[in-house]
Amino acid sequence: MDKVKKIAVGLLAFVLVFSSCFMAGNGKKIYAAQEKSSSLKLSVSNGKLVILSGKKNMAGRTYAVKSGIKTVRITGNKKLSKVKYTSSNKKVLAVNNKGKATLKKPGRADIKITAKYNKKTITGKITIRVTSKKILVAYFSRAGQNWNVGPDNSIGNIKKGNTEIVAEMIAEKTGADLHKIQTKKAYPSDYMECVKVANKEQEEDARPELKSSVKNWDSYDVVFLGYPIWCADMPMALYTFLESYDFSGKTIIPFCTNEGSGLADTEAAIKESCPEVKMKQGFEIEGNVAQYSRKKTGQKIEKWLKKVIDGK
Ligand SMILES: Cc1cc2nc3c(=O)[nH]c(=O)nc-3n(C[C@H](O)[C@H](O)[C@H](O)COP(=O)(O)O)c2cc1C
């Protein structure tokens, strides 16, 4: 056999042996079981422990794990030594000293981390929220001119809608997907013009056409439904949304931003529109609080989520 042939035969033998490792007796390919996992990284900034999810520091915050994830892996850092992990609730998650947290049942648990850095002991904590449900946050929100968001509670201009801020916080805290409910015809940016359109749509019991639909609707168990209060009701686009989907077997959890009306009668209106749906207690917050007091907003949302998601 000349040299080229020898190499070719050698290669073929290698490929056969290698591929047979991944074949079951019935000839079907077996791949190494893919463990569903998400990951966090440790670091240090100004002598403090940082727990990174992507670029976000989640130390002291709630990190939600999407349904289906079985483990959270926390990887260490060369600057740190003697890293230790403890779980506040081993029924929800157990963590070993390599930073591998195994998620056991829905709920919340804190992982406390201690490590040596420059001969000092530093500590950090992260709360992990484990959910078994697939969650969607569907919301309507309008940026532009609005009431009570300018100086001294005057009319002002906002780049991001108040409800959108709340929707994004809920999604981050629950591991949910986001869907923005948008109408084909945009609402006026001018506040007074928008009130005129909203009033007219209400009088006509309109169903404004929506721009896009939710992908993989059937896969969701829970839908957080968010909206601003418009003229003591939901924007009419919310009725279009509620009438466009089959909500049987799903749970709706409403939330709204407003400037004094609270949830108005919107929970009853949702129930009337989807009698078959299960509902949980809604959440309301003033739009200007959501816009300008993010910390307070986050704390209020977290308190409510403990009731409606963690069951506490
Ligand atoms: C057309 C329109 C009607 C509104 N009607 C009410 C109302 O009846 N009661 C209330 O408390 N706030 C009302 N507001 C204030 C909004 O509910 C509040 O600014 C909300 O946070 C806006 O959310 P967004 O920025 O996500 O659109 C109205 C705002 C608009 C634009």
The ligand as an SDF file (V2000), in Angstrom:
LIG
                    3D

 31 33  0  0  0  0  0  0  0  0999 V2000
  -55.7140   58.5150   25.6650 C   0  0  0  0  0  0  0  0  0  0  0  0
  -55.3760   58.4610   27.1190 C   0  0  0  0  0  0  0  0  0  0  0  0
  -56.3820   58.3250   28.0640 C   0  0  0  0  0  0  0  0  0  0  0  0
  -56.0520   58.1980   29.4200 C   0  0  0  0  0  0  0  0  0  0  0  0
  -57.0610   58.0050   30.3290 N   0  0  0  0  0  0  0  0  0  0  0  0
  -56.7380   57.7770   31.6210 C   0  0  0  0  0  0  0  0  0  0  0  0
  -57.7480   57.4950   32.5960 C   0  0  0  0  0  0  0  0  0  0  0  0
  -58.9390   57.4400   32.3070 O   0  0  0  0  0  0  0  0  0  0  0  0
  -57.3580   57.2590   33.8650 N   0  0  0  0  0  0  0  0  0  0  0  0
  -56.0580   57.3040   34.2540 C   0  0  0  0  0  0  0  0  0  0  0  0
  -55.7660   57.0790   35.4210 O   0  0  0  0  0  0  0  0  0  0  0  0
  -55.0720   57.5920   33.3420 N   0  0  0  0  0  0  0  0  0  0  0  0
  -55.3970   57.8150   32.0640 C   0  0  0  0  0  0  0  0  0  0  0  0
  -54.3960   58.0750   31.1420 N   0  0  0  0  0  0  0  0  0  0  0  0
  -53.0020   58.0520   31.5840 C   0  0  0  0  0  0  0  0  0  0  0  0
  -52.3330   56.7230   31.2640 C   0  0  0  0  0  0  0  0  0  0  0  0
  -53.0750   55.6420   31.7600 O   0  0  0  0  0  0  0  0  0  0  0  0
  -50.9360   56.6530   31.8500 C   0  0  0  0  0  0  0  0  0  0  0  0
  -50.1910   57.7590   31.4530 O   0  0  0  0  0  0  0  0  0  0  0  0
  -50.2020   55.3790   31.4510 C   0  0  0  0  0  0  0  0  0  0  0  0
  -49.1310   55.1910   32.3090 O   0  0  0  0  0  0  0  0  0  0  0  0
  -49.7080   55.4220   30.0270 C   0  0  0  0  0  0  0  0  0  0  0  0
  -49.0260   54.2210   29.7390 O   0  0  0  0  0  0  0  0  0  0  0  0
  -48.0970   54.0470   28.4590 P   0  0  0  0  0  0  0  0  0  0  0  0
  -47.0000   55.0670   28.5780 O   0  0  0  0  0  0  0  0  0  0  0  0
  -47.5820   52.6560   28.5960 O   0  0  0  0  0  0  0  0  0  0  0  0
  -48.9510   54.2090   27.2680 O   0  0  0  0  0  0  0  0  0  0  0  0
  -54.7030   58.2530   29.8120 C   0  0  0  0  0  0  0  0  0  0  0  0
  -53.7180   58.4480   28.8570 C   0  0  0  0  0  0  0  0  0  0  0  0
  -54.0230   58.5530   27.5200 C   0  0  0  0  0  0  0  0  0  0  0  0
  -52.9540   58.7390   26.5010 C   0  0  0  0  0  0  0  0  0  0  0  0
  1  2  1  0
  2  3  1  0
  2 30  2  0
  3  4  2  0
  4  5  1  0
  4 28  1  0
  5  6  2  0
  6  7  1  0
  6 13  1  0
  7  8  2  0
  7  9  1  0
  9 10  1  0
 10 11  2  0
 10 12  1  0
 12 13  2  0
 13 14  1  0
 14 15  1  0
 14 28  1  0
 15 16  1  0
 16 17  1  0
 16 18  1  0
 18 19  1  0
 18 20  1  0
 20 21  1  0
 20 22  1  0
 22 23  1  0
 23 24  1  0
 24 25  2  0
 24 26  1  0
 24 27  1  0
 28 29  2  0
 29 30  1  0
 30 31  1  0
M  END
$$$$
